[in-house]
Amino acid sequence: MSHYQQSLVIEASPAAVYAALATPTGLKGWWTEDCEGASQTGGSLQFRFGDTHKTMRIERLEPGRLVHWRCTQAHVAIAELSRKDEWVGTELAFQLSDLGAGRTRLDFSHYGLTPALECYELCNRGWQHFLGSLQQYAQTGKGTPYEMAEEGAKCVH
C-alpha cells in the first residue's frame, strides 16, 4: 500500500454520509468544531485543531458518491515533528458506495500519507479516531470531533 487507506460500513444512507463530508455543519459534527469554508468544487475549507491548522481545496464533489480534497496549507503544532507541513500536497478522497437498506461503504484514501512521513503514526491514530467519529455522527447525529476546549489534546489530526 503506497498511501493510507481505511474502509468501513456506515449504517446511514450515502446522502447522509455525503452531507457529513461536504458541508461545514457536517464536518463540525465529526472532525473539528473549528472549521469554515465553502462547500462547492474549487472552494476551500479551513480546519483548526488548536494551534494545528489545515486548508483543503475542494477538488471534486459528486453528491452521494465522492468528496475529494487537496491540502494546500498545513501546520501541525506537535513539538516532536520537525516538519510541520507534511500534509501539503496530499489528497483525501472519501468514496461512497450504496449498499442498500440505508447502508453505505466508505472507502477513504489519504494519498501521500505514507509510512515514510514523520507524522504517519500520529495521523494513523488520528484517522482511526476521526473516521470512527464520522461513522458515529452519520449513524446517530453525534460524533466525537476535536472540540475547541481540548487545547491539550494529542489527537490533533
C-alpha positions in Angstrom: 0.0 0.0 0.0 1.5 3.3 -1.1 -0.9 5.5 0.9 -3.2 5.5 3.9 -6.5 3.6 3.3 -9.4 2.6 5.5 -12.8 1.2 4.7 -15.9 0.9 6.8 -19.6 0.3 6.6 -21.8 3.0 7.9 -25.5 2.4 8.9 -26.7 5.5 7.1 -27.6 6.4 3.5 -25.0 7.7 1.1 -26.8 11.1 1.2 -26.4 11.3 5.0 -22.7 10.4 4.8 -22.1 12.8 2.0 -23.7 15.6 4.0 -21.3 14.9 6.9 -18.4 15.2 4.5 -19.4 18.0 2.2 -20.9 20.7 4.5 -19.3 22.7 7.3 -22.1 21.7 9.6 -21.4 18.0 9.0 -17.6 18.4 9.3 -18.1 20.2 12.6 -20.0 17.2 13.8 -17.2 14.6 13.4 -13.8 16.2 12.6 -13.4 19.6 14.3 -15.8 22.2 15.7 -13.5 24.9 14.4 -13.9 24.7 10.6 -15.3 27.0 8.0 -15.3 27.5 4.3 -17.1 26.7 1.0 -19.0 23.6 0.0 -18.5 23.7 -3.7 -15.8 22.4 -6.1 -12.9 24.9 -6.3 -13.7 26.3 -2.8 -11.6 25.8 0.3 -12.1 24.6 3.8 -10.1 25.6 6.8 -9.8 23.2 9.7 -8.3 24.2 13.1 -7.3 21.9 16.0 -6.0 24.4 18.5 -2.6 25.6 17.1 -2.8 23.0 14.3 -4.5 24.0 11.1 -5.1 22.7 7.6 -6.6 24.2 4.5 -8.2 22.0 1.8 -9.1 22.9 -1.7 -12.2 21.0 -2.8 -11.2 19.1 -6.0 -14.3 17.1 -6.7 -17.8 16.7 -5.2 -20.2 14.0 -6.5 -23.3 14.0 -4.3 -23.8 10.7 -2.6 -20.6 9.3 -4.2 -17.3 11.2 -3.7 -15.6 14.0 -1.8 -12.1 14.8 -2.8 -9.8 17.4 -1.3 -6.2 18.6 -1.8 -4.3 20.0 1.2 -2.9 23.4 0.2 -1.7 24.6 3.7 -0.8 22.8 6.9 0.8 23.4 10.2 0.8 20.5 12.7 1.8 22.0 16.1 3.4 19.0 17.6 6.8 19.6 19.1 8.1 16.1 18.2 7.6 16.8 14.5 10.5 18.6 12.7 8.3 19.1 9.5 5.0 20.8 10.4 3.7 20.9 6.8 3.9 17.3 5.6 0.2 17.3 4.6 0.7 19.9 1.9 0.1 18.3 -1.5 -1.6 15.2 -0.1 -5.1 14.4 -1.2 -8.0 13.0 0.7 -10.7 11.0 -1.1 -14.0 9.7 0.5 -15.6 7.3 -1.9 -19.2 6.2 -1.1 -21.0 3.1 -2.3 -24.7 2.4 -1.7 -25.1 -1.0 0.0 -28.8 -0.7 0.1 -31.1 -0.8 3.2 -29.7 2.5 4.4 -26.1 1.4 4.5 -23.0 3.0 2.9 -19.5 1.7 2.3 -16.9 4.4 2.8 -13.5 3.8 1.2 -11.2 6.5 2.5 -7.8 7.2 0.9 -5.2 9.8 2.1 -2.9 9.9 -1.0 0.6 11.0 0.0 0.3 9.9 3.6 2.8 7.1 3.7 4.9 5.4 6.5 7.9 7.4 5.2 6.3 10.6 6.6 7.3 11.7 10.1 3.6 12.3 11.0 2.4 8.9 9.8 1.8 7.2 13.2 0.1 10.3 14.6 -2.1 10.6 11.5 -2.9 6.9 11.6 -4.2 7.2 15.2 -6.0 10.4 14.2 -7.8 8.8 11.2 -8.8 5.8 13.3 -10.4 8.1 15.8 -12.0 10.6 13.4 -13.3 8.1 10.8 -14.9 6.3 13.8 -16.4 9.7 14.8 -17.7 10.2 11.2 -19.4 6.7 11.4 -20.9 7.6 14.7 -22.0 11.0 13.5 -23.7 9.7 10.4 -25.4 6.9 12.3 -26.6 8.9 15.4 -26.1 12.6 14.7 -23.4 12.8 17.4 -19.7 12.3 16.7 -16.6 12.9 18.7 -14.9 15.9 16.9 -12.0 17.9 18.2 -13.5 20.4 20.5 -12.1 23.9 20.8 -11.8 23.4 24.6 -9.4 20.4 24.1 -6.3 22.6 23.7 -4.0 20.0 25.2 -5.4 17.1 23.1 -2.9 14.9 21.4 -5.3 13.6 18.8 -4.8 16.6 16.5 -5.5 15.4 13.1 
